[in-house]
């Protein structure tokens, strides 16, 4: 059921088109964006693992031309359906209260003047980028060294307005964000809608459960990153016996079942399930099924972490290693890299999970998965380094 809700049970060979791609993103709720391009950026990998016909130009069209999607923040930067924007307007109010205090601590109580300069500049000059503001001076024109994760004040101001709704990303070139006034980017039908605080909490919890299938209060709160775990628990408890039921779910390893929350129609969904198609999928480390590491261990027995921040000599696997799924089972970790100078997708190592064998059938499915990635990143050849198939760790 979890894989079906997350788009990983159906055949990726189905015909979707651009409208079908939009429906897929609506099904997931969001697609995380990440800047690392070891093979391909996370949002493209996430979507390509669910639809063989995925093309980047379709996503760009939905964001930049159709305005059916927009970028903002969930637990991290993400692409969202534009009909979610009224929810994010309410979230912006929370973010404004949270970030305003931090900004005052960093920049002093006159920070508002600096922020106003950025909005005025965007209003007069149209889409702006950090490069436009990269002269080393803050928005008021005075040289300075203000920091927000070591960013210059102008970049910090752009991100502040993005996180609080004043600005919206209107397009990217490469991975460079361009910002414009939100009312110029979000269609009026969505920009003008308002939502109460109660409606905001109700939407955030119910829509998370629709996509999780079941979860703890923390998992429900963490899906969008909109509400706190205590708010999610209070919401679930207030609806027990009506919209919400308690379920008991066994962990992968057979531990005693955990008491979790689910929507009241969970058993109907379970009765409808079919086994996922038997195919190897190379998942992004930021895939929605992978993102919550504790939940991943509980459901699949797969203990995964990305090691980009781990010093090289202390890594167990590698800098950027991809989880492998075959049907409904996590089967291993793959170290591959797009070596563009060699025009090749290079497989450097694969570590099977304990007890997993790579016989002829699974090896054929793996090679097909690698070929799909090779075509996605438009490289001419697929190469395997000597000794690439390792022993389980």
C-alpha positions as CSV (number, residue, x, y, z in Angstrom):
1,X,0.0,0.0,0.0
2,X,2.8,2.4,0.9
3,X,4.5,1.8,-2.5
4,X,1.2,2.3,-4.4
5,X,0.5,5.6,-2.6
6,X,4.0,6.8,-3.4
7,X,3.8,5.8,-7.1
8,X,6.2,2.9,-6.9
9,X,3.8,0.0,-7.4
10,X,2.5,0.6,-11.0
11,X,4.4,0.0,-14.2
12,X,6.5,3.0,-15.2
13,X,5.8,2.1,-18.8
14,X,2.3,3.6,-18.8
15,X,1.5,6.5,-21.0
16,X,1.1,9.7,-19.0
17,X,2.0,12.8,-21.0
18,X,2.5,16.2,-19.3
19,X,-1.0,16.2,-17.7
20,X,-0.2,12.7,-16.3
21,X,3.1,14.0,-14.9
22,X,1.2,16.7,-13.1
23,X,-1.2,14.1,-11.6
24,X,1.8,12.0,-10.5
25,X,3.2,15.0,-8.6
26,X,-0.2,15.6,-7.1
27,X,-0.3,12.0,-6.0
28,X,3.1,12.5,-4.2
29,X,2.2,15.9,-2.9
30,X,5.6,17.3,-3.6
31,X,9.0,16.4,-5.2
32,X,12.1,17.4,-3.3
33,X,14.7,19.6,-5.1
34,X,18.4,19.1,-4.4
35,X,21.4,20.8,-6.0
36,X,23.7,17.8,-6.2
37,X,24.1,16.4,-9.7
38,X,26.3,13.3,-9.1
39,X,24.2,11.6,-11.7
40,X,21.1,13.7,-12.1
41,X,19.3,16.1,-9.7
42,X,17.0,14.6,-7.2
43,X,13.6,15.8,-8.6
44,X,14.4,14.3,-12.0
45,X,15.5,11.0,-10.5
46,X,12.4,10.8,-8.3
47,X,10.0,11.3,-11.3
48,X,12.0,9.1,-13.7
49,X,11.9,6.2,-11.3
50,X,8.1,6.3,-11.6
51,X,7.6,7.0,-15.3
52,X,9.8,5.8,-18.1
53,X,8.6,8.6,-20.4
54,X,9.6,11.4,-18.0
55,X,11.3,14.4,-19.7
56,X,12.7,17.4,-18.0
57,X,11.1,19.8,-20.4
58,X,7.7,18.7,-19.3
59,X,8.4,19.6,-15.7
60,X,9.9,22.9,-16.7
61,X,6.8,23.7,-18.8
62,X,4.5,22.9,-15.9
63,X,6.5,25.2,-13.6
64,X,7.4,28.1,-15.9
65,X,4.7,28.2,-18.5
66,X,1.6,26.5,-17.2
67,X,2.2,27.7,-13.7
68,X,0.6,24.4,-12.5
69,X,3.5,23.9,-10.0
70,X,5.5,26.2,-7.8
71,X,8.6,25.9,-5.6
72,X,8.8,26.4,-1.9
73,X,9.7,24.6,1.3
74,X,8.3,21.4,2.9
75,X,10.9,19.7,5.1
76,X,13.3,21.0,2.4
77,X,13.1,22.8,-1.0
78,X,10.4,21.2,-3.1
79,X,8.1,21.4,-6.2
80,X,4.4,21.6,-5.3
81,X,1.1,21.6,-7.1
82,X,-0.1,25.2,-7.3
83,X,-3.4,24.4,-5.7
84,X,-1.5,23.9,-2.5
85,X,-0.5,27.6,-2.5
86,X,-3.3,28.7,-0.1
87,X,-1.9,26.2,2.4
88,X,1.5,27.7,2.0
89,X,0.1,31.3,2.5
90,X,-0.9,30.2,6.0
91,X,2.5,28.5,6.5
92,X,4.2,31.8,5.5
93,X,2.6,33.5,8.5
94,X,4.3,30.9,10.8
95,X,7.6,31.3,8.9
96,X,7.5,35.1,9.1
97,X,7.1,35.0,12.9
98,X,9.9,32.4,13.2
99,X,12.4,34.0,10.9
100,X,11.8,37.7,11.8
101,X,13.3,37.1,15.3
102,X,16.3,35.4,13.8
103,X,16.8,38.1,11.3
104,X,16.6,40.8,14.0
105,X,19.3,39.0,16.0
106,X,21.6,38.8,12.9
107,X,21.0,42.1,11.3
108,X,19.6,44.5,14.0
109,X,16.2,45.9,14.4
110,X,16.4,48.0,11.2
111,X,16.4,44.7,9.1
112,X,12.9,45.5,7.7
113,X,14.3,48.4,5.7
114,X,16.8,46.0,4.0
115,X,14.0,43.6,3.2
116,X,11.9,46.4,1.7
117,X,14.7,47.3,-0.6
118,X,14.7,43.8,-2.1
119,X,11.0,43.8,-2.7
120,X,11.2,47.3,-4.3
121,X,14.0,46.1,-6.5
122,X,12.0,43.1,-7.7
123,X,8.9,45.2,-8.3
124,X,10.9,47.6,-10.5
125,X,13.2,45.2,-12.3
126,X,11.2,42.0,-12.7
127,X,12.9,38.6,-12.0
128,X,16.1,39.0,-10.0
129,X,18.8,36.5,-9.1
130,X,21.5,36.4,-6.4
131,X,23.9,37.2,-9.2
132,X,22.1,40.5,-9.7
133,X,22.7,41.3,-6.1
134,X,26.2,39.9,-5.8
135,X,28.2,43.1,-5.7
136,X,29.1,42.4,-2.0
137,X,26.8,45.2,-0.8
138,X,23.6,44.8,1.2
139,X,20.2,45.9,-0.2
140,X,20.5,49.3,1.4
141,X,23.7,49.9,-0.6
142,X,26.1,49.8,2.4
143,X,29.0,47.4,2.4
144,X,28.7,44.7,5.1
145,X,29.2,41.1,6.1
146,X,25.8,40.0,7.3
147,X,25.4,36.2,7.5
148,X,22.8,33.6,7.2
149,X,24.6,30.3,6.6
150,X,27.4,32.6,5.4
151,X,25.2,34.2,2.8
152,X,25.5,37.8,1.8
153,X,22.6,40.0,3.1
154,X,21.0,40.3,-0.3
155,X,20.8,36.5,-0.8
156,X,19.5,36.1,2.7
157,X,16.8,38.7,2.0
158,X,15.8,36.9,-1.2
159,X,15.5,33.6,0.6
160,X,13.6,35.3,3.5
161,X,11.0,36.7,1.1
162,X,10.8,33.3,-0.7
163,X,10.2,31.5,2.6
164,X,7.6,34.0,3.7
165,X,5.7,34.6,0.5
166,X,6.8,37.9,-0.8
167,X,8.8,36.4,-3.6
168,X,8.4,33.3,-5.7
169,X,10.8,31.4,-7.9
170,X,9.6,32.1,-11.4
171,X,12.3,30.1,-13.3
172,X,15.7,28.5,-13.0
173,X,18.6,28.7,-15.5
174,X,20.9,25.8,-14.8
175,X,20.1,25.6,-11.1
176,X,20.2,29.4,-10.6
177,X,16.9,30.7,-9.1
178,X,15.2,33.8,-10.4
179,X,12.7,35.4,-8.1
180,X,9.7,37.7,-8.8
181,X,6.9,39.1,-6.9
182,X,4.6,36.2,-5.9
183,X,1.5,37.8,-7.3
184,X,3.2,37.8,-10.8
185,X,4.0,34.1,-10.6
186,X,1.0,32.4,-8.8
187,X,-2.3,32.5,-10.7
188,X,-4.9,34.7,-9.1
189,X,-7.3,31.8,-8.5
190,X,-4.8,30.4,-6.0
191,X,-3.0,33.5,-4.8
192,X,-6.2,35.1,-3.6
193,X,-7.4,32.2,-1.5
194,X,-7.1,32.3,2.3
195,X,-7.1,29.5,4.9
196,X,-7.7,29.5,8.6
197,X,-5.3,28.1,11.1
198,X,-7.6,25.2,11.9
199,X,-8.1,24.5,8.1
200,X,-4.3,24.6,7.8
201,X,-3.7,21.9,10.4
202,X,-6.6,19.8,9.1
203,X,-5.2,19.9,5.6
204,X,-1.6,19.2,6.6
205,X,-2.5,16.2,8.7
206,X,-5.2,14.6,6.5
207,X,-3.2,15.1,3.2
208,X,-0.1,13.6,4.9
209,X,-2.0,10.5,6.0
210,X,-3.5,10.0,2.5
211,X,0.0,9.7,1.2
212,X,1.6,7.8,4.1
213,X,-1.1,5.3,4.5
214,X,-0.4,5.2,8.3
215,X,2.1,6.8,10.6
216,X,3.1,8.2,14.0
217,X,2.2,11.8,14.8
218,X,5.8,12.7,14.1
219,X,5.7,11.1,10.6
220,X,2.4,12.9,9.8
221,X,3.9,16.2,10.9
222,X,7.1,15.6,9.1
223,X,5.6,14.8,5.7
224,X,5.0,18.4,4.8
225,X,6.9,20.0,7.7
226,X,3.9,22.3,8.2
227,X,2.9,21.4,11.8
228,X,4.5,20.2,15.0
229,X,4.1,16.6,16.2
230,X,2.0,17.7,19.1
231,X,-0.4,19.4,16.7
232,X,-0.6,16.3,14.5
233,X,-1.3,14.1,17.6
234,X,-4.0,16.4,18.8
235,X,-5.6,16.4,15.4
236,X,-5.6,12.6,15.2
237,X,-6.9,12.1,18.7
238,X,-9.7,14.5,18.1
239,X,-10.9,12.5,15.1
240,X,-10.4,9.0,16.5
241,X,-13.4,6.8,15.7
242,X,-14.6,9.1,12.9
243,X,-12.0,10.1,10.2
244,X,-9.1,8.4,12.0
245,X,-8.5,4.9,13.4
246,X,-5.7,3.3,15.3
247,X,-3.9,0.5,13.6
248,X,-1.1,-1.8,14.6
249,X,1.8,-2.3,12.2
250,X,4.6,-4.8,12.5
251,X,8.1,-3.7,11.7
252,X,10.1,-5.4,9.0
253,X,12.1,-7.5,11.5
254,X,9.0,-8.9,13.3
255,X,9.2,-6.6,16.4
256,X,6.0,-6.1,18.4
257,X,3.5,-4.0,16.4
258,X,3.5,-0.3,16.8
259,X,0.3,1.6,17.4
260,X,-0.1,4.1,14.5
261,X,-2.7,6.4,13.0
262,X,-4.5,5.8,9.7
263,X,-7.5,7.2,7.9
264,X,-10.7,5.3,8.5
265,X,-10.8,3.7,5.0
266,X,-7.4,2.1,5.4
267,X,-8.7,-1.5,5.2
268,X,-10.5,-0.7,1.9
269,X,-7.2,0.4,0.5
270,X,-5.4,-2.7,1.8
271,X,-8.0,-4.9,0.2
272,X,-7.4,-3.3,-3.2
273,X,-3.7,-3.8,-3.3
274,X,-1.8,-5.8,-5.9
275,X,1.8,-6.8,-5.7
276,X,4.1,-4.1,-7.2
277,X,5.6,-4.8,-10.6
278,X,8.8,-6.8,-10.5
279,X,11.4,-4.3,-11.7
280,X,14.6,-2.9,-10.3
281,X,14.3,0.8,-9.5
282,X,17.3,3.1,-8.7
283,X,15.9,5.5,-6.2
284,X,17.1,9.0,-5.3
285,X,18.5,9.4,-1.7
286,X,15.8,12.1,-1.5
287,X,12.9,9.9,-2.7
288,X,9.8,10.3,-0.5
289,X,10.0,6.6,0.4
290,X,13.7,7.0,1.5
291,X,13.6,10.4,3.1
292,X,12.3,9.3,6.6
293,X,15.1,7.0,7.6
294,X,13.5,5.6,10.8
295,X,10.3,4.8,8.9
296,X,12.4,3.2,6.1
297,X,14.0,0.9,8.6
298,X,10.7,0.0,10.2
299,X,8.9,-0.8,6.9
300,X,11.8,-2.3,4.8
301,X,14.6,-3.1,7.2
302,X,16.8,-0.8,5.2
303,X,19.2,1.3,7.3
304,X,20.3,4.1,4.9
305,X,22.2,7.3,5.2
306,X,23.7,9.6,2.6
307,X,27.4,10.1,3.3
308,X,28.1,13.3,1.5
309,X,28.9,15.0,4.8
310,X,31.0,12.1,6.1
311,X,34.8,12.4,5.7
312,X,35.9,10.1,2.9
313,X,38.0,7.9,5.2
314,X,35.0,7.2,7.4
315,X,32.4,6.3,4.7
316,X,31.0,2.8,4.7
317,X,29.8,3.0,1.0
318,X,30.5,6.2,-0.9
319,X,29.8,9.9,-1.3
320,X,26.5,9.6,-3.1
321,X,25.0,6.0,-3.1
322,X,21.6,5.1,-4.5
323,X,19.2,2.8,-2.8
324,X,18.0,-0.2,-5.0
325,X,14.5,-1.6,-4.9
326,X,13.2,-4.7,-6.7
327,X,9.4,-5.0,-6.5
328,X,8.7,-4.4,-2.8
329,X,12.1,-5.3,-1.5
330,X,15.2,-3.1,-0.8
331,X,18.0,-5.1,-2.4
332,X,21.2,-3.0,-2.2
333,X,23.1,0.2,-2.6
334,X,24.6,1.4,-5.8
335,X,27.6,3.7,-6.3
336,X,27.4,5.2,-9.8
337,X,28.4,8.5,-11.4
338,X,27.7,10.4,-14.6
339,X,31.3,10.8,-15.9
340,X,30.4,13.5,-18.5
341,X,34.0,13.9,-19.6
342,X,34.0,10.2,-20.6
343,X,30.4,10.4,-21.9
344,X,29.7,7.4,-19.7
345,X,27.5,6.3,-16.8
346,X,30.0,4.4,-14.6
347,X,29.0,1.8,-12.1
348,X,31.7,1.8,-9.4
349,X,30.2,-0.5,-6.8
350,X,27.1,-2.4,-5.7
351,X,26.6,-3.8,-2.2
352,X,23.7,-6.3,-2.0
353,X,21.6,-6.4,1.1
354,X,22.3,-9.4,3.3
355,X,20.6,-12.5,1.8
356,X,20.0,-10.8,-1.6
357,X,21.3,-12.7,-4.6
358,X,22.0,-11.1,-8.0
359,X,21.1,-14.0,-10.3
360,X,20.4,-13.8,-14.0
361,X,16.9,-12.4,-13.7
362,X,17.8,-9.7,-11.2
363,X,21.0,-8.8,-13.0
364,X,18.9,-8.3,-16.2
365,X,16.5,-6.0,-14.4
366,X,19.4,-4.1,-12.9
367,X,21.0,-3.6,-16.3
368,X,17.7,-2.3,-17.7
369,X,17.4,0.2,-14.8
370,X,20.9,1.4,-15.5
371,X,20.1,1.8,-19.2
372,X,17.1,4.0,-18.3
373,X,19.3,6.2,-16.1
374,X,21.9,6.4,-18.9
375,X,19.3,7.6,-21.3
376,X,17.9,10.1,-18.8
377,X,21.3,11.8,-18.4
378,X,22.0,11.5,-22.1
379,X,25.3,9.6,-21.9
380,X,26.5,7.3,-24.7
381,X,27.8,4.3,-22.8
382,X,27.4,2.3,-19.6
383,X,30.6,1.0,-17.9
384,X,31.3,-1.2,-15.0
385,X,34.5,-0.9,-13.0
386,X,36.4,-4.0,-12.1
387,X,35.2,-5.6,-8.9
388,X,32.0,-3.5,-8.9
389,X,29.8,-6.3,-7.4
390,X,30.8,-6.3,-3.7
391,X,30.0,-8.5,-0.7
392,X,27.3,-7.3,1.6
393,X,28.6,-5.0,4.4
